[in-house]
Amino acid sequence: MRSSFQRSVSIFLAFFLCFTQISPISCEQKVSLTLYYETLCPGCSNFIVNYLPKIFKNGLIDVVDLKLVPWGNTKIQPNNTFKCQHGPAECFLDTLEACAIDAWPDLNEHFPFIYCVESLVYHKNYTQWETCFEKLNLKAKLVKDCVGGGRGKELELRYAAETNALQPPHKYVPWVVVDGQPLYDDYRDFISYICKAYKGTSPIPGCSSSVNVIKMGKKISPFCLKQAAISKLSTISSTFTSSVNRVKLAASA
């Protein structure tokens, strides 16, 4: 009997294959949608699994140029190694997904793989990432060679440069950008922004009808803050606590 995870992946792939045919919309008319993320951030996996697939319904993918940037809040250390927010496993999976994008540049090929891996992350089973090759009938060698060789690190350095060049700088992930404009904490309503940004003349059913938001199956933090933001919050918290303690001491004197 198939697990609920396997069923959800199969249902998504059926939708994906139905709605990713050659688009009649020219590249100039498409709206750019870029997701800056890190693989083990719960908010990122939740967005990729429960929200992003909506663009593959009702013809929305026809007007979207989707780009995925797996780097997020990772830091480059002085010795040129990476320090990922959620540890070495995240560094590995970030590189894995970067290599998948590189090996299969076509969205029709790399997105189902990333969706599969992030579904495993969402269900806390990401150590089974290799099963995604078999599920999708993909050859693993290109990606594994990339991860194990220097190509993977080269790709991640490119994504690091792109992420660090963001203006305004990203504050957390997932960081969703539509036509160059960050959506901040309104990122889950990204479809509304796509529809507003679309300048083409061909009607898009996904924009003329209401798109139901897929509710989260469990409570998940919507963001993973950058370390600088975390440090700032800690400083504010410490200052507030010190102030409260001084007031208490003054009151008891």
KAQUI-V568615 format. One line per field, one symbol per residue. phi: phi as a letter, one per 20 degrees, with the letter a starting at -180 (. if undefined). A space follows every 10 residues. Layout:
phi->???
This chain:
phi->.fffffffff fffffgffdd egefefgfef efcddebcfd fgffffffed cgfffedlmf ffdddecdce bmefdeegem eddefdngff gffgfgffff fffcgfgfde fgffgfffff fgelcffegf ffffgdldee ggffffffdf ffffffffff ffffegcfff dacfddcdln dfeleeffeg ffffffefdf dffdgfeecf dffffffbfc ffccffgfff ffffffffff ffffffffff fef
